[in-house]
Amino acid sequence: MVHQVNNEILSLDFSDSSRRKLLTCQQQVVPHITSILVMHLLMSRGNAVKIDLRDDFNKVLLNSGEFTLSEYTTPLDIQDWFYSFLESVSSFSQDVSLDVWVTDCSLHALKKARIFLNKTKLSLFLDGLKLDIKDNVTALINEQYIAIFDWLKKHPHATVNSFPINKLEARQRTFIESCAGQAKQFEQQKFVIEQIEQSVLSYADDIAMVYDDQQWSYRKLNSQANYLANQLISHGIEKGKLVPILTSNVPLLVVSILALMKIEAPFVIFDRKWPAARTTKLLDKISAKQLICALDEASSVAFVGDIQVITADLNEIGDASFELDYQRSSIKSDDPLYGFFTSGTTGLPKCCINQQIGLVNRFNNMSHHLELRADETVLVNSNLTFDSALWQIIWPLTQGARIVLPTNEQRQDVRLTLALIDRYQVTMTDFVPSIFRLLVQLLPKPSVISQLRSARYIIIGGEKVNSSSIQSFYQHVPNVVLMNTYGPTEASIGMMFYKIPKGVEDISLGQPIYNTYSVIVDENDQLCPPGMMGEIVIGGLCLGSGYFNDPEKTDEAFIDNPFSFIPGGKLYRTGDLGYLRLDGNFQFVTRINDCVKINGVMVNLPEIEETIKEHPQVDDACVVVNEDNSFKSIVAFIINQDGEQKFALVRASLDSYLKSQLPANALPKQLIFKSSFPLSPNGKIDKKSLTAELAVNISKNFDCGTKQTLFKVIAETLNFSDFSESSNLLDLGMDSLAMQVISVRLENEFNKKLPISLLFLMPSVELLADYFKGKIDPDTLSSSPLIESDKNLLDDITKPIKQPKGVLLTGVTGFVGAHLAAQLAQDLSCEESLFVLIRDKKDASAPERLRQTFAQYKLDEALLGRIQVIEGDISQPRFGCGPSELARIFSHIDRVVLNAAQVNFLAGYDQLRQTNVMSIVHLTELIQQFGQKDIIYLSSLAVFNSITNDGKPISESIHADEILQPRGGYAQTKWVAESLLQRLRQFGVNVSIVRLGEIMPAENTGADNQSSFFSMLIKLAVGLGSMMRTQAKVAYTPVDHAACVLSKMIRCENRDHSYKNYHFFQPQAVALEQVIESVARHQNKPLQFIERSHFEQLLEKVECPKLAEIINKVLAVLEPFEERDPLKHYFSESAEIFMQHHFKHWICDEKNWAQYDDQVVRNYAKIMELS
């Protein structure tokens, strides 16, 4: 066993050799060294010796003699030497005192220890300090030594590893039991919601909650929670039903928690920043039927499918008084209270369910230790999707105190957090250690110390605490008590407290709080002696009930309790390695698996690796954590079959893929190409060698000292230096924590404020240098650093030479693009070439993808012979094509039709920019090289989504620069692209911009865009034979009509008149009811129109599997609209705005815009009937 006092190793029991598998190389070596030294020095009768470790950790110098450790580290090798020692020590006639230099676990320093030993006594002093060792510990250690000595003398042919360890258990067990935990009966026996409601009665008019200058009294907060609780009941939510909360509206989240607690329905908080695919899988994992979100967020969560979205608007509820229309039954201790997702970076996290009694006990302990008063304030500083936020939100409300909820900006900038602490005189709050270190860096400023004058306690948890930061804090702010907390999500927020003393370097986890318990066990679930490393297991009232809908993982982690001195039937395996210290506190060492905490969040490295390996262009991957400069970041090394030259393409694709699969905290900050991985002697990937490659080189030279300083700070923070002064740091992994570190350090370097918001708008060395030199006015910066700069991407172009030959069309695998390709193949003269650009995919070549698309939309496949398919990608320079291929294409075309775009209405500008904006730049570079080409750009009427019904006419000729910046990343990319195209016009390039409206199913084939809301709604109504009444009108523009008009425009011989902007939609709207009646008539199906309430009741009774998915999607879109006619709101609003602003349509031929009649949908009806 390994005995440790303040991390100093005293001895090693070689009988537990299997334990070494859990230790690193250094951790294995140091106990051996120390044990050998202690024994060797005892034999030397008092000679002091200094340890000198060699690089290979296999040799040690003892008294000028060199010893190879392998000679001593196995039981058989050490046996004869050990017996010689026994003979020597047995002849001791008096106490022996020795000075010994002992290496600590981390090999960071050598510590001087003095050991006193005889047959009856063992004492230890470190650095002249008397240790606070519990009673009988000295005798306990002595007993172990004596027992081993006596047993080996009686068994001279035995090996050390055969010593029966159970003979040591008597005294050890007493000590272990005394440290495992204590029971306490608290006076407060009410459950949490009952305590909060008591606070409402006692402090009705006091402020309970503050958010962004808004205030809620206890009366108002309770009333809003009552209102929402009544709404939840009306939607069928019952006691015990787990309800997800999916909102970025912070006050609503708090009200939702209280409302669900009132009706005894457990809650689980979802992060709005999770990718939609991840959110959908997790909702399915917990079998969610309903979820709560803000009213203005409803449209953005349409991806949840058939889950009922319950919306709320606190502004609508206001200050009105509401009573709870619910009679609570008797709450039980083991009733589920809440769930949080834990572990599982990629492949689905587990939802841990915690119980009523767990939170009651946690809060009783907090009240006992921290004594929060009703006139005090707690800042909710944790991420609201972390369970640590719960004590900051709920516990103060049980005490009649006030909580302050920061905005995202305030939480993500420690300077703004300090300002909140000062403004609201915060008494207590919570920091993860990484943010706490930033706070400490600011403490030399007197103003910062002043901002903390109201604080009494700062809680630190979530990851290992840095002792130097703790002591530095105490030097500046001695009156604030820092408390380390420990406990997994499965333990009702946490179950160990440790008030960190001043001057302590080795910070422990502390001891279990009342009514919770912990012990250290080995692989066989046997108790480990004090000092011996094993797994930390916990029990008591803190334990939750397990993982929702996951009995297998519950059984793995929640084991039967074999220890009679711990109450309860179960213990939880934490997966943490640690040991029980001789002062009675528990010490954390490391994780058993490859999990690591980054910014307080547990991240599973193997799961990240598996996600990367699922990408079709990745052959192998290895993920490591770079921890230079105390800043952790994830780095992925990638092997791909295409080699380093094409890795840029792979990296862009992989980066986009990972963002769709992983939460932000699990995204690798670097993707590095490797042709092969280095291997260790045992054939495994040598991660240590890979990590060594990440050493940051900050030797780059810049033309000014400002840029040099900026580069140094940024490189040290991000842990890599492969970027230029113009690189966008947001694309290189600069997350919110890195931004805080950089902004704090740069403020100190340049003595000039740099808020996080400004750093976000100036994410490059070049821009930051201009800012610190005073060349940039922060007030003039736009909402995105790329929008303005992207408008200037074409400043250096010159007018190219025109060579008319044919057409290059992009985006042909989409609904409009495929029909346009078929129309052009039919209409273009035989002298004109038609090229289409298609990205190749692993499951289908570019030509095969086009054939599949034609088949899907029932287009004439004979036309494929007229089309030349080119494999490429418009998001890449030179469209991802080779020089010879490009030369062939551009020597045969005079027109480029840019139809391709990345369409994702949830993504931001930066995510869509590469395809939707940079494609314009790449095309410009090509026409500069190969000569001028006319450009027909298919844009969207979405660029006008910021306009309002103010009656001012807007003509089609309006340019992007004259339009207000639209909402949403997709519309913004179209807006910037139009701005760039307008710049090309100024250089003489002929550009036509066509802004498309809604495109409907084809008249000639009936083919439709099956993912569109219009098509799903029609199929649902006709399938059911019923439809809700509506006055909605739609602009019915069949896709084949649109393709015909666009083809004529592209083929127009005299195109000079065409270089304009066109708003492309059928201005004569048709009633939606008329369209549905037409489709039903062609199918000979009965159809009735009913009120919305009856329609929704009908949907609830539908059992047809074919319609189930469509019903779910339609309801997801309609749910946000509470009025009686949601379809009118959905379809008609934008069209009415367009008409009011005098939008026109470009007419080549009147027959292409024939008025809607019954025959337009005939084929669509037939196709739909067959499907």
MOKAPE-V787254 format. One record per helix or strand of 3 or more residues. SS is the DSSP state (@ for helix, = for strand). FROM is the first residue (numbers start at 1). LEN is the number of residues. If there is no record, write none. Layout:
<<SS FROM LEN> <SS FROM LEN>>
This chain:
<<@ 14 9> <@ 25 19> <= 59 4> <= 65 4> <@ 69 3> <@ 75 16> <= 96 9> <= 110 8> <= 122 5> <@ 137 18> <@ 160 3> <@ 165 16> <@ 192 11> <= 207 5> <= 214 4> <@ 218 17> <= 243 3> <@ 250 13> <= 267 3> <@ 276 10> <= 290 5> <@ 295 10> <= 308 5> <@ 314 4> <= 336 7> <= 350 6> <@ 356 15> <= 377 4> <@ 388 11> <= 402 4> <@ 408 4> <@ 414 10> <= 428 4> <@ 433 10> <@ 446 6> <= 457 4> <@ 467 10> <= 481 6> <@ 489 3> <= 496 4> <= 510 3> <= 516 6> <= 534 7> <@ 551 7> <= 558 3> <= 570 11> <= 586 6> <= 595 4> <= 601 4> <@ 605 9> <= 620 7> <@ 628 3> <= 633 7> <@ 644 18> <@ 664 3> <= 670 4> <@ 687 6> <@ 705 14> <@ 729 4> <@ 736 15> <@ 756 6> <@ 765 8> <@ 778 3> <@ 785 7> <= 807 4> <@ 815 13> <= 834 5> <@ 846 11> <@ 861 6> <= 868 4> <@ 877 4> <@ 883 8> <= 895 4> <@ 909 8> <@ 918 13> <= 934 7> <@ 941 4> <@ 960 3> <@ 969 18> <= 991 6> <@ 1013 12> <= 1026 3> <@ 1039 13> <@ 1055 4> <= 1061 4> <@ 1072 11> <= 1088 3> <@ 1092 10> <@ 1105 14> <@ 1126 15> <@ 1150 4> <@ 1158 13>>
